[in-house]
């Protein structure tokens, strides 16, 4: 590709010129200037002119040339931080136990383990039969499998009930397009069968020779078809079991924990539908559990002769738990088991032979409740902090008294804990090690504070910093948020974050509307025609942090990725004066154009999140906040924008166009960088240490702005 680029008339694409600058940034060059090629976009009688629409063709050598010119500009402008980036990388890497392994879990006669070896980027998946003292069987060594690939991801490992076969998915492009393959665990042979364009996950029938899988639409990447495959048969002859024709829905298939049923699910943002089939009858027909009804969300779990249904039926905004006989599954047979509560969000359940485990959220905090089936008194696991995350983890065994869960907080490393639901004793199986001998969680302060939004709503902020810090307005602070899809942003521990905290940074998570942090209504109040609450909440959190002297506009930084990148794009248009710097990772910023293009992955399934701009009301509202459409001639903060050429969720051209337009209109001299990974997609680099190099870039960007150089 580079040879082609050299033959292009470069002046038509970008202009660069070297000039001298101060000794902070030497050998500075002027930024690339993308050419303007006016393109008219008309909808509802309204015309938009998109000068950079031409950037959406990744096969165009001019596009590649522009992206590489931006990369070169970024590299030269940050050349003075290259050594610092390397030092940050080594510092963060040194805290991570390289020869690490997961806590083994027992399932169907085997202990399963995921481990890493020193100096290697990828995991090794193994198992031991019957005992941890047994010989290790290597299922997959991803370090070997990844050789020759700049990106590698293995997912969907699924073992047949006779323990002989395993299916798995591989993605070597980072577009979440997996190729499913089958391995004989007794001989080590990988069968020649390859199923392309799949999600990677499978569900085995009870006969140990049939499995079901999901394929994606090759253009939109929407998972829309469920197929049935038999071992030793040509995948071209696989039977199409279900086709989800509604392009606002995604489909998937799995097996119930009880192993009795195979389940096909179809979900959209606000509606769901499931189909069931007994696993010992793989050639039978799936039966609809409860026909889809717009606005009715539910999920199912099987136990005994009943299904347990987590649902928002009967206007249960925060969801409730219902029960129905497996022979009568339509909603008119569902009866309440755990009623709806206005102040508690019911998030999930885990079923055991003698216990029902319920995951809830109250006042923004995770709770885990144990409910014995024998009607003994229910109880909650005790948690003391207000900046923690607790959740059940791998619990595949049905007939056990042991619940495995994980706990962490902003200053407390992650622990994996086995809790005996009968004796109420807990055993810490593993606590994340922070190497180097310098970390002590007691050296850090963590707390939750509440900002007041412009409409009077109280918004929680989780915050962590080094003890002894003076709140005088001079502290650098990184404010992070997401605020979409109902995804709650629970406080988590990060050993890499210590590289900021130990250099005087405060880290804050703004739990803004659009997530479900404070219940389902918190989400409803930050989507569709209320989406701007997400942006104003973030801004009001920033103002509160400034007013309370945690920081100041000269030292406040904002960060968000994907839909959180949309948040970044909105706030720099609305309140650029509050921030010294912004990190926008794979940002979704060209909202109107993307949501009008139903050929782009994710678009049609997003209508219930953002609205359908084919309807004028939603078009006008989106247009009023879409970051790309609202770039204007004003000062903007220093900005670092990252993307991946092969991103399937937020196409690379959104941040590329956004940066090009910002360059043309912004009136300041602050830095603006576009850093495109020419090999990766939405998730960035695939190796566990390669990802640290990307993080080192972001940290160096922040610390350089603060003139912190060591």
N, C-alpha and C positions, 0 to 999 in steps of 0.2 A: 504493500500500500504506500509506503514512503516514497518509493520510486515514482509512483504516479503523481504524488503530491508535488514533487520537485518539478514536474513538467507543467504544473498549472500556472496560470498567470496570477501569482500570489496577490498582486495589488488589487485584484477584483474581490478578494475575500477578506483580507485584513491588512492593516498597516502597522508596522512596528518601527520604532526608531530608538536608538540608545541615547541616553543622556546621563550626565553626572548628577548625583544627588548627595545628600549628607552621608556621613560615615555610618549611619544606622542601616541604610539600605544602599548597597553599592551596586554598580552596574545595572541600574534600574532601566527598564524599557517601558515604552508606552504600551498600553494594553491593546490586544487585538480589537479591531473595530469590524463587526460583522456587517456585510453589505446589506442594504435594504432592498427588498424585492416586494413591493406592495401587493397584498393579497386581500381581496374583499370577502368578508364573511357576513352574510345577511340572514337575519332571522326575525320574525315578527315585525317586519318593516324597519328593523334597526340594522345599520351597517357598521361593522367594525373593520378597521384596516389593520392587518397583521403583517408588519414588515419582515418578520423573521419566520414566517410559516415554512419557508423553504428548508429550514433546518430539520424538518421531520423525516428526512430521507436518509437513513443510515447507510444506504448503498451509494450515495452521492459522494464522490471524492472531495468535493468542495466542503461538504459537511465534516468529513473526517479531518480535513486540513484545518478547518476552523477550531474543532475540538482540540486537536494537537497543538495548535497555536496558543490556545488558552492554557493548556497544560504546560507548555514551554514558558509562558509568561509567569504562571504560578511558581514553577520551579526556580526561575531566575530571581523573581521577587523575594523568594523565601530562602535563597541560597545561604544567607547568613544564619539560618536556623537549622541547616541540614545536620550539623554535628549535634546540636541540641536535640533534634528529633531522634537521632540514634541513641543518645544518652537516655532520653525518656523511654524509648523502646526497651533498652536493656534494663532500665530501672523497673519498669512494669513487669517485664518478663521475669526478673529475678525474684519477684514476690510469689510467682506461680510455681507450685510443685509440678515439675515436668513429668516425673514418673508417677502419675496419679491414677487412681481408679475409683469407680463408683462403688457404692455399697451394693453387694450382690443381692439380687432378689430371687426367690424360689418360685418356680412355676412348672407345673406338670412334670415333676421329677428331676428338674435341672435348676442349678443356680446360674443366673445370667449376670455377666460382668462386662462393663465397658472400661477400658483402661488406656492410658497414654504412656508412651515410652520417652525417655529423655532425648531431646533433640529432634523429636518428630512432631509433625503438625497435626496428624489425623488419628482418630481413635482406632482401637482394636476391639472387636466384639468377640467375646468368647463365652463358653459355658462349661460347667462341670456337673457330671451326673451324680445325683444323690447326696454328695458331700463336697464341702469346700476343700477337702483333702484329696479329692479325685483328680485325675489327670485333666489338664486344661485342653479343651477342644477349641481351636481358633475357627470361628465362623467367617469373620471378615477382617482382614488387615487393610484398612483404608489407605495406609501409607504406600503399600504396594499397588493398590488399585488406582491411586491418584497419579501415579507416575506418568508423565507425558501430558498432563492436563494442567492448565493454569487455574482452573476451578474444578472442584470435585465435591459432591455431596451425596451421601448414601442415606436413604430413609426407608421407612415402611417395612422394616424387618418383621416377618410374620412366619412362625413355625407351625407346621401341621401338627395335629393332635398326637400322631404316632411318633413325633420328634424326628422324622426322617428327612423331611423337606423344608426348605425355607425360601420364601420369596423376598425380593428386595428391589429397590428402585435406585437408579443412578442418574444424576444430573451433572453434566460436565460443561454447561453453558451458563448456568445461573438464571435461567428463565422459568424454573420450576416445571420443566418438561422432563419427566422421568422415563427411563426405559426399565421395564420390569423384567427381571430374570429369575431363574429357579436354580437352586443348588441342592445337590444330594449331600446331606450332612454325614452320611455313612461313608461315602466314597470320596467326597470333596469335589466331585464333578459338577461343573456348571453346565446345565443343559443348553443346547443351541437356541432354544426358544427365546425370542425377544419381543416384548410388547412395547411398542413405541408410543410416545405422546400420551403418557398416563400420569396420574398423580403420584404413583409409587406405592400407595397402600393397597393391601389386599385383605380378603377375609376367606379363610378356609372353611369348607364344609366338613361334616363329620366323617366323610368317607376317605379323607386323606389323599384324594386325587383330584378334587374339584376346588377351584377357588374363584372368587369374584373380584373384579377390579373396576376402576373408574378411568375413563379416558376424557381428555380435554378436547374442546373445539380447537382445531389447529390454528385458527386465526385469533379468536378472542381469548383463548386459554381457559374458557369457562368449563368446569367439569360438568359434562352433560350426559354421559352415557355409562351405563353399568353393563359389563360383559361377564359371561361365564366361560371359564377355561378349564380343560381337562389336561392332566399330564400326558405327555407323549402325543399331543395333537397339534396341528398347525394353528397358530394364533389367528391366521386369516379366516379360519372357520369358526372362531369363537361366537357364541350365541349372544346377541343383543338382548339383555333381560329388561332393560328400562332405558328410555330416552326422555330426559327432562327437556321438554320443548319450550317451556317458558324461560325466556332469556334473562329474567330477573332472578332465577333460582340457580343454585349449585346443587349437585348431587354427590353422594358418597355412600360407601358400604362398609359395614363392620359386623362383628359377632358379639353378642351379649356376653357379659362376664359369666353368666350361668351356663354358657355354651349351648343352650337349647335353641336359640334363634339367630338367624342371619337377619340383618336390618339394612334396608336402603333408606337413606334420609335425603330429603329435599328441603333446602332452606333459602329464604331471602331475608332481607333485613328485618322484616316484621311478620313473617309467616313461615310455618313449617309443616311438613307432612312426612310420615314414616310408613314403610311397608315391611311386613315381617314374613319369614319363611322358616320352618323348622330346619335346623342345620343337617339333620339326617335325611332330608328330602331335597337335595340340591337341584333336581330337575323339575321340581314343582313350581307352582306359580306364587309369587309374592302377593300377600293380601294387604290392602290399605288399612292401616291402623285407625286413623281418623282422617277423613278427606280434608284437604287444605281449605281453610276459611281465612280470608284476608284479615290480618290482625291477630289471629290465633297462633301463638307460639307454644310449642311443647317439645319435650324430649322424654325418652322412655328408658326404663331400666327394668329388667325381668328378675323376679324372685319367686320361687315356689310355683304357685298356680296363678300369679297375678303380675301385672305390670304396674310400676310406680311412675307417675307422670308429673314432671315438673312443668308448670304451665302458668300462663297469664289469663286463663279462662275466667269468665265472670268479672272482668275488669280488675283482675289481680295484678296491678301495675308492678309490684315487687315480687310477683310470682308466688305460687303456693304448691304444695305437694298433694297429689290426688292418687287414688288407687282404683284399679279396674281389673276384673277377671280376664285371664288371657283368652277366654272364649268370647268375650263381649268387650270389644276395645273402643267402640265409638264413644264420643264425648258424653252422650246422655247416660252412660253407665259409670262415669267417673265420680268418685265420692271423695270429699276432703279428708286428708290425713293430717297435714300441717296447714292451717288456714293462712290466708293473706294477712300480712301485718304492714301497716303504713310506714313504720320506722325500721323495718328489717328487710333487706334484699336477700331472697333465697337464691343462692348461686349454683348449687350443685349437690348431688348426693353420691354416696358410695355404699353399696349393699354388701353385707356379709351375712353369713348363716345366722348369727345370733344378734347382729347389731345393724342399725341404720346410722350412717354417719352423714351429718348435714353440714354443708359449708354455707355460712351466712355472712352478711356484711351489715353492720350497724354503726351509725355515726362515722362512716368511712373506714372502719376497722374490721379485719377478718376475724371470724369466729368459727370454731369447729365444735359441733355438738354431737355427743354420743347418745343414741336412743336404743336401749336394749329392746329386742322384739318381745321379751317376756313381760313387758310393761313395768319393769323396774324404773326408778326415777331417772330421767335424762339429766345429763350434766355437760358442762362446757370445759374444754381444755383452758387452763389459765394462762393468760399472756399479760405482761405488765406494761410494756412500752406503748407509746402512741405513734411510734414511727417504725412499725414492724410489718412483716409479711409472713403469713402462715398458711400452708395449703397442704392437702393430702397429695402424696406422690404416687409411687408405683405400688398398687395393691391388687395384683391379679389373683391372689389366692382367696377363694370364696369361704372356705371352711377354716377360719383362723380367728383368734382373739386379738391379733396384733394389727394395729393401724400404723402405717408408716406415714409420717408427715415431715415437712421441712419448715424451718423457722430461720429468719434473719431480720436484721434491722439495719438502719443506715450506718451504724457503727459496729454491729455484731455480725461476724462472718456466718455464712449459711451453715446450718446443722441439719443432718438427717437423723430423725428420731423414731424409734419404735416404741409405741405406746400400747401397753396391755390394757385393753378395754375392760377386762374382768377385774384385775388387781389394781388398776390405775397406776401402775409403775411405768416409768419411762426409762429408756436406754438410749443414750446418745451414741449412735453408731459411727458418726463422722462429723467433724467440724472442719470447715474449710481452713486450710493452713495458709497463713500469710508469712512467707519466708523472709529472711533478712534480719530477724531479731530486733527490729525497731518498732513493730506495731504493737500497740496496747490500746484496746478499745476504750479504756478509761481515760485516755488522753483526748477524747472527742466528746463534744456536746451534741445531743440530738433532741429535737423537740418538734412539736406541731403548733403552729400559730395560725391565726384566722384573719384574713383580709376581708374588707367589706367592698363588694362590687358596687357599680354605679346604681344598681336597682335595689340595693340594700341586702342582697344575698351574701351570706358569710361563706367564704371560700377557704378551705384548709390549705396550708403550705407545710410540707415536711422539710426540715432543715437540719443540716449537720455542719459543724465546723470544729476547729481545734479549740480546746479549752483555753481560757484566758484571753480570748480575743476581745478587743475593745470595740464596742459598737459606736464608732465615731464617724461613719459615713465614708471611710477611706478603704474599706475592705473590698477586694474584687469578689464578685458573686456571680455564679453561673446558675441561671434559672431555667429549668427544664420542664417541658410539658408535652402532652399529646392531644387529648381532648376530642376524640372522635370514636365512632363505632361502638360506644359503650364500653371501651376498654379502660378498665381501672388501672391507674398507675401506682401500684403499691410500692412503698419504700423498700429498696433493696441495697444490699451491701455490695461494694465494688472495691477490690484491691487496687485496681488501676486508678480509681478516683483519688486515692491517697496522694498521688503525685500532684494533685491540685490542692487538696486540703493541707498537706504539709508545707506548701508554699504560700499559705495564707488565704486561699480561696474559701468561700462559703458555697455550699451546694444546696440548692432549693428545688423541690418538686412542687409545682403548682397544680393542685387537683381540680382543674377547671371543669366547667360544664361541657358536656359532650362525651365524657367518660361516665362510668356508673359508680364512681367513688362514693357518692352519698345516696345511692339508690337509683332505681330506674328513671325516676322523674328527672334526676340530674342529667341523664343522657337525653331524655326527650327535650329538655330545655336548652340543649346545645346542638341541635340538628335541624335540618330542613330550614324553615323560615325563622328559626331562632338561633341559627349558626353563629351569628355575630356575638352572642353571649360568650362563646369560647374565646374569642379574640379580646373582648373587653374585660373578661375575667383575668386573662393573663396580664393585660396592661395594668389593671387595678391591683393585682398582686405585686407587680413591679413598683408601682407608686407607693404601696404600703411598705415594701422592703426599704425603699428610699426614705420614706417619712420616719420609719423606725430606726434609721441610722445604721441599718445593716450594710448599706452600700450607698452609692450615688450614681448618677448617670455617667460619670466619667469612669466608673469601675463596674458597671452592670453589663452582663453578657446574657444572651438568650440562645437557647438551643432546642431544635426539634427536627424530627425526621419523618418523611413520607407525609401523612396527613398532618403531623406535627410541623412539617416543612411548610405546609399551607399556612399554618398558624404563624410561622416566622414571617412569611411573605405578607400576611395581613398586618401584623403588628408594626413592621418597618414602614409600611405605607401610612398607618394610622398614628403611630407615636415614635417616630425614628429618634427623637431627641432624648428618649429614655435610655438608650443603649449605646455602649461604646463599641460593641461587637456582637455579631450574630453568626451562628453556625446553622446552616440549613442542609440537612442530609436528604438526598433523593426527594426533593420537595415537590409536592403536588400543587403547582402554582397557576397552571393555565386551565382553570376550572371550567369555564364556559365551553371552550373549544373541545376539551376532552369529553365533557359530559354530553356534547352534541354528536360525538363520533361513536356510534355503537359497534364499530369494528375494533376498537381498542379494548384490550383485556380489562375486565372489571366494570366497564361503563354501565351496562344495563342493570347489573346487579347492585349498582350504587344509587339508583333512583330514590329509594326509600331513605337513604342517608342524606343526600344533598338536594334531592328534588330532580325532576325531569325538566330540563330547560326547553323542551319542545312545548311546554306550557309556559305562557308568557309570564305568569306570576313568579315562577321559579327562575326563569331566564333573567328577569329584571333584578331579582334578589341576589342571585349568584354574581351577576355583573357588577353589583354594588360593592362586592368584597373580593372578587377574584384578583389575586395579587398581580398577575401579569397585566390584566386590563386596567389596573389602577396605579401602575407606576407613573410617577409624575416628576416634574422638575422641582426637586427639593433635595435637601441634604439627607443622606442615608448613612447608617453606621458602617463601620468596617465589617466586611462580610466574607465568609468562607462557605462556598456552595459545592457540594459533592454529588456525583451521580455515577451511574454505570451504563455503559453503552448498551448492554443487553438486558436492562431492567424491564421486566414484564409488568410491573405494577404501576410504577411512575415512569413513563417513557423519558429517555434521556433528553429529548428535545424540550421538555417543559423547563427544566432549569437552564438549559442552553439559551433558549429564547428569552427567558427572564433576565439572565445576566446580560445578554446583548442589549436588551431594552434599557436596563438599569444604566449600562455604560453610556448609552446615548442621551439619557435624560438627567442623571443625577448631577447635582451642582457642587458636590464636595470633592475633596482630595483624599478621602478615605480609601483604603484598599478594598478591592473586590476581586475575589478569586473564584474561578470555576475549575474544579479538579475532577476530571472524568476518568474513571477506571475503564480502560478500553477492553478489558477482558471479562469484567464481572457484571452482575446485575443488582437487584434490589438489596440483597443481603451483604453486598461488598465481598471482600476477599474471603476465601473458604478456609484456609488454614488457621488454627487457633492462634498462632503467633503472627501470621501475616496480618490478621485483623488488628493486632496491636500497633502495627506500623501506621494504619489509617488513624487510629486513636492518637498516636504521637503527633501526627500532622495537626489534628484539632487542638490538642493541648499546647503545642508550640505556637499556634496561631494566637491563642488566648494569652499565654505567658509573654509572648513577644510584644503584644499590645500593652501589657502591664510592665514591660521592661524588666521582667524577671527572667534571667538568663541562665540560672543554674538550679 
